[in-house]
């Protein structure tokens, strides 16, 4: 029975994440959209996991029998949440999507108008503002320094993974 509940919860997890995200977005309007999405995903993962554990407890399952099922459920719902977060984050931050939106809103834009919308300093400033809001960097005087470790840790993992799979020539060890 626990397996069926876990499977149902995995199938329904996007239907859990989306309304939780909508609700949290209404509550935490002053928090960056990415942080709200991350919190919504985390809360949804916990909710799905608690329901799966409750099903196991209700069925009087032994820990040894249900642990692999719960671990699987936790891993898969976490991956679904991870995918949702990045899909949402891409829609929030991708320049291409913003450019398309700006062209649609204006009806048409000349290349110079687009360049004015996306000056290098504006892009960098927006990203630094986002990192400050997420408490991943801090500003002391005119200098930025690492503050949080989470995004840095993820960036290092991504960089190492790119190096392992030789995704771009700058990270290849074989000199090609």
PEQUIBEL-V672309 format. One record per backbone hydrogen bond with DSSP energy under -1.0 kcal/mol. CO is the residue of the C=O (numbers start at 1). NH is the residue of the N-H. E is the energy in kcal/mol with one decimal. If there is no record, write none. Layout:
# PEQUIBEL-V672309
<<CO & NH & E> <CO & NH & E>>
This chain:
# PEQUIBEL-V672309
<<1 & 5 & -2.4> <2 & 6 & -2.7> <3 & 7 & -2.5> <4 & 8 & -2.6> <5 & 9 & -2.7> <6 & 10 & -2.4> <7 & 11 & -2.4> <8 & 12 & -2.2> <12 & 16 & -1.0> <13 & 17 & -3.1> <14 & 18 & -2.2> <16 & 20 & -1.8> <17 & 21 & -2.8> <18 & 22 & -2.5> <19 & 23 & -2.7> <20 & 24 & -2.7> <21 & 25 & -2.2> <22 & 26 & -1.4> <23 & 27 & -1.6> <24 & 28 & -3.1> <32 & 36 & -2.2> <33 & 37 & -2.4> <34 & 38 & -2.4> <35 & 39 & -2.5> <36 & 40 & -2.7> <37 & 41 & -2.5> <38 & 42 & -2.6> <39 & 43 & -2.9> <40 & 44 & -2.4> <41 & 45 & -2.7> <42 & 46 & -2.2> <43 & 47 & -2.6> <44 & 48 & -2.8> <45 & 49 & -2.4> <46 & 50 & -2.7> <47 & 51 & -2.2> <48 & 52 & -2.1> <49 & 53 & -2.6> <50 & 54 & -2.8> <51 & 55 & -2.1> <52 & 56 & -1.8> <53 & 57 & -2.7> <54 & 58 & -2.6> <55 & 59 & -1.7> <56 & 61 & -2.5> <57 & 60 & -1.4> <62 & 66 & -2.2> <63 & 67 & -2.5> <66 & 70 & -2.8> <67 & 71 & -2.7> <68 & 72 & -2.5> <69 & 73 & -2.6> <70 & 74 & -2.6> <71 & 75 & -2.6> <72 & 76 & -2.8> <73 & 77 & -2.5> <74 & 78 & -1.8> <75 & 79 & -2.1> <76 & 80 & -2.4> <77 & 81 & -2.4> <78 & 82 & -2.7> <79 & 83 & -2.4> <80 & 84 & -2.5> <81 & 85 & -2.9> <82 & 86 & -2.1> <83 & 87 & -2.4> <84 & 88 & -2.9> <85 & 89 & -3.2> <86 & 90 & -2.5> <87 & 91 & -1.7> <88 & 92 & -1.6> <89 & 93 & -2.4> <90 & 94 & -2.3> <94 & 98 & -1.9> <95 & 99 & -3.2> <96 & 100 & -2.4> <97 & 101 & -2.4> <98 & 102 & -2.7> <99 & 103 & -2.6> <100 & 104 & -2.5> <101 & 105 & -2.9> <102 & 106 & -2.3> <103 & 107 & -1.8> <110 & 114 & -2.0> <111 & 115 & -2.5> <112 & 116 & -1.9> <113 & 117 & -1.4> <114 & 118 & -1.3> <119 & 123 & -2.1> <120 & 124 & -2.6> <121 & 125 & -2.7> <122 & 126 & -2.4> <123 & 127 & -2.1> <124 & 128 & -2.7> <125 & 129 & -2.5> <126 & 130 & -2.1> <127 & 131 & -2.4> <128 & 132 & -2.5> <129 & 133 & -2.4> <130 & 134 & -2.1> <131 & 136 & -2.8> <131 & 137 & -1.0> <132 & 135 & -1.2> <136 & 147 & -2.6> <138 & 145 & -2.7> <140 & 143 & -1.9> <143 & 140 & -2.7> <145 & 138 & -2.7> <149 & 153 & -3.0> <150 & 154 & -2.4> <151 & 155 & -2.7> <152 & 156 & -2.5> <153 & 157 & -2.3> <154 & 158 & -2.7> <155 & 159 & -2.7> <156 & 160 & -2.8> <157 & 161 & -2.6> <158 & 162 & -2.7> <159 & 163 & -1.9> <160 & 164 & -2.6> <161 & 165 & -2.5> <162 & 167 & -2.5> <168 & 171 & -1.9>>
